[in-house]
Amino acid sequence: MPLGILVSAIFYVLTVQAQGSADAFCLAQATKSLRMPRRNFRLPSALLCPSCARIFVASGYSGVLFVKLKSMIFRFLTAGESHGPSLCAIVEGMPANVPLVAEQIDTHLARRQAGYGRGGRMKIETDRVTFSAGVRHGLTIGSPITLNVENRDYASWGDVMNPAPVEEYAHDSVKTRPIQIPRPGHVDWAGGLKYRSVADMRNILERASARETTMRVAAGSVARALLEACGIFLGSHVVEIGGVNAGEVVRPSAREINSIADKSEVRCLDSSVEEKFKSRIDAARESGDTVGGVFEVVADGIPVGLGSHVHWDRKLDGRLAGALMSIHAMKGVEIGLGFEAARRSGSQVHDPFVSGEPLARPSNNAGGLEGGVTNGEPLVCRVAMKPISTLMNALPSVNVTTGQATAAHVERSDYCAVPAAGVVGEAMVAIVLANALLEKFGGDSLEEIVERMEVHRAFTLSQIKKWEETGE
């Protein structure tokens, strides 16, 4: 096929796409409009679109070429400061006709605010979401969804967090004084240098605050609504706090985990461990210190084939790890056995196949992923959270304007937020899975996605049945 004709065809495709064409169409019309010769031809198997947002997948037979344009991708943005007027999020890529009401999101916002070891801020805020776009009569409509959560504490911050220009105000309290003493473990100093805010690092502190995870949970709850409508469920529980390990526990289904864990103030599955966790948190509080820990997120009902092995940035394990590591204070992620797999021999790590319908795996050391692709087993992600960086018994620091050694700046904070962090972890896993689900099955409505998933699951079962019958 001559290069000039190929370029003209691609230009025609992009022009029609810009004018609002369907996701896929026949390029036979393009060849006719451009008076191209109708003969057998085939475009290269992949063409990169100008925005690099998606790879065009192309296949052609007898002059007829079908091009799949950019598919729907689930993504979100958050905005807002810890003590600003409000927090908001925009969620894009949510298909139409997914049941969604504010109460579904409020449930998870309340779970994020709970937990033993939380500070005074959670007693002030009662997070409730409102929709301002994308939802009508309890159903998503396929357009971007805008979510808002009011910061009740904003009322007490007056001029300090006023978005409008203000007159000079007295620096006579912890709230009103410029932050010029960085806190070890926070981004105060590095962020202050980066954004030229060293003279008052509150500009950094406010956005870097874990208060931002409110909107991650809100956006993740939207993703969760899609997943649950497709039969995919998530849950989380705490497995370690401050070096106290829960040990081996019987892990229920993802659908059941939260109903058990949420009954515990530290969100553990074994009630005999709860008091040990609480005692560790109490000891930190009494000494003006903080503790971290480890939580586990589990998802099941996931079809085989989400993610891909063909490129590094399509591997689902890498995407999950990145999303979970992006949560404030997270320092490590394991999937399945994680680091323990490095200590064992291969025969003790890899999960055998056993004949059955569906094909059974007697173990799940891989944590539901092999080669960056879901394998039908429950997804298991374990995340390590460092101790919160703000200590009531403040660490040594330096006033960056005077050079004087002093104790670090102290803001109201938690002593342990591991139980709440598990809820945020669920949200980030839900967002990654929703994205992968839409990549695999596409569709502008819930009905289309469910239909395509049913076809895929039927195909998967047919292959297993064929394998059992033939022994191949």
C-alpha positions as CSV (number, residue, x, y, z in Angstrom):
1,M,0.0,0.0,0.0
2,P,1.6,3.3,-1.0
3,L,2.6,5.6,1.9
4,G,0.6,8.5,0.6
5,I,-2.6,6.5,0.6
6,L,-1.8,5.1,4.1
7,V,-1.3,8.7,5.4
8,S,-4.5,9.9,3.8
9,A,-6.5,7.0,5.3
10,I,-5.1,7.7,8.8
11,F,-5.9,11.4,8.4
12,Y,-9.5,10.5,7.4
13,V,-9.8,8.2,10.4
14,L,-8.7,11.0,12.8
15,T,-10.9,13.6,11.1
16,V,-14.0,11.4,11.5
17,Q,-13.0,10.6,15.1
18,A,-12.7,14.3,15.9
19,Q,-16.2,14.8,14.5
20,G,-17.7,12.3,16.9
21,S,-17.6,9.0,15.1
22,A,-18.4,5.7,16.6
23,D,-15.7,3.6,18.4
24,A,-15.2,1.4,15.3
25,F,-16.1,1.8,11.7
26,C,-15.3,0.4,8.2
27,L,-12.5,2.0,6.3
28,A,-13.9,0.8,3.0
29,Q,-15.9,4.0,3.1
30,A,-12.7,5.9,3.6
31,T,-11.0,4.2,0.6
32,K,-14.1,5.0,-1.5
33,S,-14.2,8.6,-0.4
34,L,-10.5,9.0,-1.1
35,R,-10.8,7.0,-4.4
36,M,-8.3,4.5,-3.2
37,P,-7.8,1.3,-5.2
38,R,-10.0,-1.5,-3.7
39,R,-7.6,-4.4,-3.3
40,N,-6.3,-6.6,-0.6
41,F,-4.2,-4.7,1.9
42,R,-3.4,-4.7,5.5
43,L,-2.2,-1.9,7.8
44,P,0.6,-2.5,10.3
45,S,-0.8,-4.4,13.3
46,A,-0.5,-1.3,15.5
47,L,-0.5,2.4,14.8
48,L,0.3,4.9,17.6
49,C,-2.3,7.7,17.8
50,P,-1.0,11.3,17.8
51,S,-1.7,11.8,21.5
52,C,-0.1,8.4,22.4
53,A,-3.2,7.7,24.5
54,R,-4.0,4.4,22.8
55,I,-2.6,2.0,20.3
56,F,-4.9,1.6,17.3
57,V,-5.6,-2.1,16.7
58,A,-6.1,-2.7,13.0
59,S,-6.9,-5.7,10.8
60,G,-7.9,-5.7,7.1
61,Y,-9.5,-8.1,4.6
62,S,-10.2,-7.3,0.9
63,G,-9.9,-3.6,1.4
64,V,-12.1,-3.6,4.5
65,L,-10.4,-2.3,7.6
66,F,-11.8,-2.0,11.1
67,V,-10.1,0.3,13.5
68,K,-10.7,0.3,17.2
69,L,-10.2,3.8,18.6
70,K,-9.4,4.9,22.1
71,S,-11.4,2.8,24.6
72,M,-12.9,4.0,27.8
73,I,-10.3,4.3,30.6
74,F,-11.3,4.8,34.3
75,R,-9.3,7.6,35.9
76,F,-9.7,10.2,38.6
77,L,-8.3,13.5,39.8
78,T,-8.6,15.0,43.3
79,A,-8.3,18.6,44.5
80,G,-8.5,20.3,47.9
81,E,-6.4,21.1,50.9
82,S,-6.6,19.6,54.4
83,H,-8.1,22.7,56.0
84,G,-9.5,24.3,52.8
85,P,-13.2,24.8,52.1
86,S,-13.8,21.4,50.6
87,L,-12.4,18.4,48.8
88,C,-13.4,17.2,45.4
89,A,-12.8,14.5,42.8
90,I,-13.6,14.0,39.1
91,V,-14.1,10.5,37.9
92,E,-13.9,9.8,34.2
93,G,-14.6,6.7,32.3
94,M,-17.5,5.3,34.3
95,P,-20.0,3.6,32.0
96,A,-23.7,4.4,32.1
97,N,-26.4,2.6,34.1
98,V,-24.3,1.6,37.1
99,P,-26.4,2.0,40.3
100,L,-24.8,4.7,42.4
101,V,-26.1,6.7,45.4
102,A,-24.3,8.9,47.9
103,E,-24.9,6.4,50.7
104,Q,-22.7,3.8,49.0
105,I,-19.8,6.2,49.1
106,D,-20.6,7.6,52.6
107,T,-20.3,4.1,54.0
108,H,-16.7,3.8,53.0
109,L,-15.9,7.4,54.0
110,A,-17.1,6.5,57.5
111,R,-14.9,3.4,57.5
112,R,-11.9,5.5,56.6
113,Q,-12.5,7.9,59.5
114,A,-12.8,5.0,62.0
115,G,-10.1,3.0,63.7
116,Y,-8.3,2.8,67.0
117,G,-5.4,5.3,67.2
118,R,-7.1,8.1,65.2
119,G,-6.6,11.7,66.2
120,G,-9.0,14.6,67.0
121,R,-9.6,15.6,63.4
122,M,-11.9,12.7,62.8
123,K,-14.1,13.9,65.7
124,I,-14.7,17.2,63.8
125,E,-15.4,15.8,60.4
126,T,-18.4,13.8,59.3
127,D,-17.6,13.2,55.7
128,R,-20.6,13.1,53.4
129,V,-20.4,13.2,49.6
130,T,-22.5,15.1,47.2
131,F,-22.7,14.7,43.4
132,S,-22.7,17.7,41.1
133,A,-22.4,15.8,37.8
134,G,-22.5,12.4,36.2
135,V,-25.3,10.7,38.2
136,R,-29.1,10.9,37.6
137,H,-31.9,9.2,39.4
138,G,-29.4,6.8,41.2
139,L,-27.6,5.7,38.0
140,T,-24.4,6.8,36.3
141,I,-25.0,8.4,32.9
142,G,-21.7,7.8,31.2
143,S,-20.3,11.4,31.7
144,P,-17.6,12.5,34.2
145,I,-18.7,12.3,37.8
146,T,-18.0,15.1,40.2
147,L,-17.9,14.4,43.9
148,N,-17.6,16.9,46.7
149,V,-16.9,16.6,50.5
150,E,-17.1,19.6,52.8
151,N,-14.3,20.3,55.3
152,R,-16.2,21.3,58.4
153,D,-12.9,22.3,60.1
154,Y,-12.4,25.0,57.6
155,A,-14.7,27.3,59.6
156,S,-12.0,27.5,62.3
157,W,-9.1,28.4,60.0
158,G,-10.3,31.8,59.0
159,D,-7.8,33.9,57.0
160,V,-5.1,31.2,57.1
161,M,-6.8,29.1,54.4
162,N,-8.9,31.8,52.7
163,P,-8.7,31.4,48.9
164,A,-9.1,35.1,48.5
165,P,-6.4,37.7,49.1
166,V,-6.3,38.8,52.8
167,E,-4.8,41.5,54.9
168,E,-1.9,40.7,57.2
169,Y,-3.1,38.7,60.2
170,A,-1.5,38.1,63.6
171,H,0.8,35.1,63.8
172,D,-0.1,34.4,67.4
173,S,-1.0,30.7,67.4
174,V,0.1,27.4,65.9
175,K,-2.6,27.8,63.2
176,T,-1.6,31.3,62.1
177,R,2.2,31.2,62.3
178,P,4.0,30.4,59.1
179,I,5.5,26.9,59.0
180,Q,9.2,27.4,58.9
181,I,10.3,24.3,60.8
182,P,10.1,21.1,58.7
183,R,8.9,17.9,60.2
184,P,11.1,14.8,59.7
185,G,9.4,12.2,57.5
186,H,7.1,14.8,55.8
187,V,7.6,16.5,52.4
188,D,7.7,19.9,54.0
189,W,11.4,20.7,53.3
190,A,11.7,19.1,49.8
191,G,8.3,20.4,48.7
192,G,9.1,23.9,50.1
193,L,12.2,24.0,48.0
194,K,10.5,22.6,44.9
195,Y,7.6,25.1,45.0
196,R,9.5,28.0,46.5
197,S,7.4,27.9,49.7
198,V,10.2,27.6,52.3
199,A,9.1,30.8,54.0
200,D,5.7,29.2,54.8
201,M,5.6,25.5,54.2
202,R,1.8,25.3,54.9
203,N,1.3,25.4,51.2
204,I,3.0,22.0,51.1
205,L,1.6,20.5,54.2
206,E,-2.0,21.2,53.3
207,R,-2.0,19.4,50.0
208,A,0.4,16.6,51.1
209,S,-1.9,15.8,54.0
210,A,-3.5,12.3,54.1
211,R,-6.8,14.2,54.2
212,E,-6.6,13.8,50.4
213,T,-7.4,10.1,50.8
214,T,-11.0,11.1,51.5
215,M,-11.4,11.6,47.8
216,R,-9.5,8.5,46.9
217,V,-12.0,6.6,48.9
218,A,-14.8,8.4,47.2
219,A,-13.5,7.8,43.7
220,G,-12.7,4.2,44.7
221,S,-16.2,3.7,45.9
222,V,-17.4,4.7,42.4
223,A,-15.1,2.1,40.9
224,R,-16.3,-0.4,43.5
225,A,-19.9,0.1,42.4
226,L,-18.9,-0.9,38.8
227,L,-16.9,-3.9,40.1
228,E,-19.6,-5.2,42.3
229,A,-22.2,-4.9,39.5
230,C,-19.8,-7.2,37.6
231,G,-19.5,-9.7,40.5
232,I,-16.1,-8.5,41.8
233,F,-15.8,-7.8,45.5
234,L,-13.0,-6.3,47.7
235,G,-12.2,-6.3,51.4
236,S,-9.2,-5.6,53.7
237,H,-7.9,-6.4,57.2
238,V,-4.9,-5.5,59.4
239,V,-2.3,-8.2,59.8
240,E,0.4,-6.3,61.8
241,I,0.7,-3.2,64.0
242,G,4.0,-1.9,65.4
243,G,5.7,-5.3,65.1
244,V,2.8,-7.3,66.6
245,N,1.8,-9.8,64.0
246,A,-1.7,-11.4,63.8
247,G,-0.1,-14.7,62.6
248,E,-1.9,-17.1,60.3
249,V,-5.6,-16.4,60.0
250,V,-8.4,-18.1,58.0
251,R,-9.1,-15.6,55.3
252,P,-12.8,-15.5,54.3
253,S,-14.1,-14.4,50.9
254,A,-13.5,-10.8,49.9
255,R,-17.2,-10.2,50.1
256,E,-17.2,-11.3,53.8
257,I,-13.9,-9.8,55.0
258,N,-15.2,-6.3,55.8
259,S,-18.2,-7.5,57.7
260,I,-15.9,-9.2,60.1
261,A,-13.0,-6.7,60.1
262,D,-15.2,-3.6,60.6
263,K,-16.5,-5.0,63.9
264,S,-12.9,-4.6,65.3
265,E,-11.5,-1.2,66.1
266,V,-8.2,-2.2,64.6
267,R,-9.9,-4.1,61.7
268,C,-8.3,-7.5,62.4
269,L,-10.0,-10.8,61.7
270,D,-8.8,-12.6,64.9
271,S,-10.5,-11.1,68.0
272,S,-7.7,-12.6,70.2
273,V,-5.2,-10.3,68.6
274,E,-7.2,-7.1,68.9
275,E,-6.1,-6.3,72.5
276,K,-2.5,-6.8,71.6
277,F,-2.8,-4.3,68.7
278,K,-4.6,-1.8,71.0
279,S,-1.9,-2.1,73.6
280,R,0.8,-1.4,71.1
281,I,-1.0,1.7,70.0
282,D,-1.6,2.8,73.6
283,A,2.1,2.5,74.3
284,A,3.0,4.7,71.4
285,R,0.4,7.3,72.4
286,E,1.6,7.5,76.0
287,S,5.2,8.1,74.8
288,G,4.2,10.7,72.2
289,D,5.2,8.3,69.5
290,T,3.4,6.6,66.5
291,V,3.3,3.1,65.0
292,G,2.8,1.7,61.5
293,G,1.9,-1.7,60.4
294,V,0.7,-3.9,57.5
295,F,-2.8,-4.4,56.0
296,E,-4.0,-6.8,53.3
297,V,-6.4,-6.1,50.5
298,V,-8.3,-9.0,48.9
299,A,-10.4,-9.1,45.8
300,D,-12.3,-12.0,44.2
301,G,-14.6,-12.7,41.4
302,I,-12.0,-11.3,39.0
303,P,-12.1,-12.9,35.5
304,V,-9.0,-14.4,34.0
305,G,-7.1,-12.1,31.7
306,L,-7.1,-8.6,33.3
307,G,-3.7,-6.9,32.6
308,S,-1.2,-8.1,30.1
309,H,2.3,-9.6,29.9
310,V,3.2,-7.9,26.6
311,H,4.5,-4.5,28.0
312,W,5.9,-3.4,31.3
313,D,3.3,-0.7,31.9
314,R,0.4,-3.1,31.2
315,K,1.4,-5.6,33.9
316,L,-1.3,-5.5,36.5
317,D,0.9,-6.3,39.4
318,G,3.1,-3.3,38.6
319,R,0.1,-1.0,38.3
320,L,-1.4,-2.2,41.6
321,A,2.0,-1.8,43.4
322,G,2.2,1.8,42.0
323,A,-1.3,2.7,43.1
324,L,-0.8,1.3,46.6
325,M,2.6,2.9,47.0
326,S,1.1,6.2,46.1
327,I,-1.0,6.3,49.3
328,H,0.6,8.5,52.0
329,A,3.1,6.7,54.2
330,M,3.1,3.4,52.3
331,K,6.6,1.9,52.0
332,G,6.2,-1.5,50.6
333,V,3.8,-3.8,48.6
334,E,3.7,-7.6,48.4
335,I,1.5,-9.6,46.1
336,G,0.8,-13.2,47.2
337,L,3.8,-14.6,49.1
338,G,5.7,-11.4,48.2
339,F,9.2,-11.3,49.8
340,E,8.6,-14.7,51.3
341,A,8.8,-16.3,47.8
342,A,12.4,-15.2,47.6
343,R,13.2,-17.4,50.7
344,R,11.7,-20.6,49.3
345,S,12.5,-23.0,46.5
346,G,10.3,-23.0,43.4
347,S,8.5,-26.2,44.4
348,Q,7.3,-24.4,47.5
349,V,6.2,-21.3,45.7
350,H,4.4,-22.0,42.4
351,D,0.8,-23.0,42.4
352,P,0.0,-26.4,40.7
353,F,-3.0,-27.0,38.5
354,V,-5.6,-29.6,39.5
355,S,-8.3,-30.9,37.2
356,G,-11.7,-29.5,37.9
357,E,-14.4,-27.1,36.7
358,P,-13.3,-24.4,36.9
359,L,-9.6,-25.4,36.8
360,A,-8.5,-25.6,40.4
361,R,-5.4,-24.3,42.1
362,P,-4.7,-25.9,45.6
363,S,-2.7,-22.9,46.6
364,N,-2.6,-19.1,45.8
365,N,1.0,-18.2,46.5
366,A,0.9,-16.0,43.4
367,G,-1.8,-13.9,44.9
368,G,-4.1,-14.1,41.8
369,L,-1.5,-12.8,39.3
370,E,0.9,-14.5,37.0
371,G,3.0,-12.6,34.5
372,G,1.1,-9.5,35.2
373,V,-2.3,-11.1,34.3
374,T,-5.1,-12.2,36.6
375,N,-5.5,-15.9,36.7
376,G,-8.9,-16.3,38.3
377,E,-7.7,-16.8,41.8
378,P,-8.3,-14.1,44.6
379,L,-6.1,-11.1,44.3
380,V,-4.1,-10.6,47.5
381,C,-2.0,-7.4,48.1
382,R,-0.2,-6.7,51.3
383,V,1.0,-3.2,52.1
384,A,3.4,-1.8,54.7
385,M,2.7,1.6,56.3
386,K,5.4,3.5,58.1
387,P,4.7,5.2,61.4
388,I,3.0,8.6,61.0
389,S,5.6,11.3,60.7
390,T,4.0,13.9,63.0
391,L,5.0,13.0,66.6
392,M,3.6,14.7,69.7
393,N,7.1,14.2,71.2
394,A,8.6,16.1,68.3
395,L,11.9,15.1,66.7
396,P,14.8,17.6,66.3
397,S,14.6,20.0,63.4
398,V,15.8,23.4,62.3
399,N,14.0,26.8,61.7
400,V,14.9,27.3,58.0
401,T,14.7,31.1,58.3
402,T,16.9,31.5,61.4
403,G,19.0,28.4,61.3
404,Q,18.2,27.8,64.9
405,A,17.9,24.2,66.1
406,T,14.5,23.4,67.6
407,A,11.8,20.8,67.8
408,A,9.8,20.0,64.7
409,H,6.5,21.7,63.9
410,V,3.5,19.7,65.3
411,E,0.1,19.5,63.8
412,R,-2.9,17.6,65.1
413,S,-2.4,14.0,64.0
414,D,-3.1,10.3,64.5
415,Y,-1.0,7.8,66.5
416,C,-1.9,4.9,64.2
417,A,-3.8,5.0,60.9
418,V,-3.2,1.4,59.7
419,P,-6.9,0.4,60.1
420,A,-8.0,3.4,58.1
421,A,-5.2,2.8,55.5
422,G,-6.7,-0.5,54.6
423,V,-9.9,1.2,53.4
424,V,-7.8,3.6,51.3
425,G,-6.0,0.5,49.9
426,E,-9.3,-1.0,48.9
427,A,-10.1,2.1,47.0
428,M,-6.9,2.2,45.0
429,V,-7.2,-1.5,44.1
430,A,-10.7,-0.9,43.0
431,I,-9.6,1.9,40.7
432,V,-6.9,-0.2,39.1
433,L,-9.2,-3.1,38.6
434,A,-12.0,-1.0,37.2
435,N,-9.5,0.4,34.7
436,A,-8.3,-3.1,33.7
437,L,-11.8,-4.3,33.4
438,L,-12.7,-1.5,31.0
439,E,-9.5,-2.2,29.0
440,K,-10.4,-5.8,28.6
441,F,-14.2,-5.6,28.0
442,G,-14.9,-2.0,26.9
443,G,-18.5,-0.9,26.6
444,D,-20.3,2.4,27.2
445,S,-22.9,0.8,29.5
446,L,-23.0,-1.7,32.3
447,E,-25.2,-4.0,30.2
448,E,-22.5,-4.2,27.4
449,I,-19.8,-5.0,29.9
450,V,-21.7,-7.7,31.7
451,E,-22.6,-9.3,28.3
452,R,-19.0,-9.4,27.2
453,M,-17.8,-10.7,30.6
454,E,-20.3,-13.6,30.3
455,V,-19.0,-14.5,26.8
456,H,-15.5,-14.4,28.2
457,R,-16.3,-16.6,31.2
458,A,-18.2,-19.1,29.0
459,F,-15.1,-19.3,26.7
460,T,-12.8,-19.8,29.7
461,L,-15.0,-22.7,31.0
462,S,-15.2,-24.2,27.5
463,Q,-11.4,-24.3,27.2
464,I,-11.2,-26.0,30.6
465,K,-13.8,-28.5,29.6
466,K,-12.1,-29.2,26.4
467,W,-8.8,-29.8,28.2
468,E,-10.4,-32.2,30.6
469,E,-12.1,-34.2,27.8
470,T,-9.0,-34.5,25.6
471,G,-6.3,-34.4,28.2
472,E,-4.4,-31.8,26.1
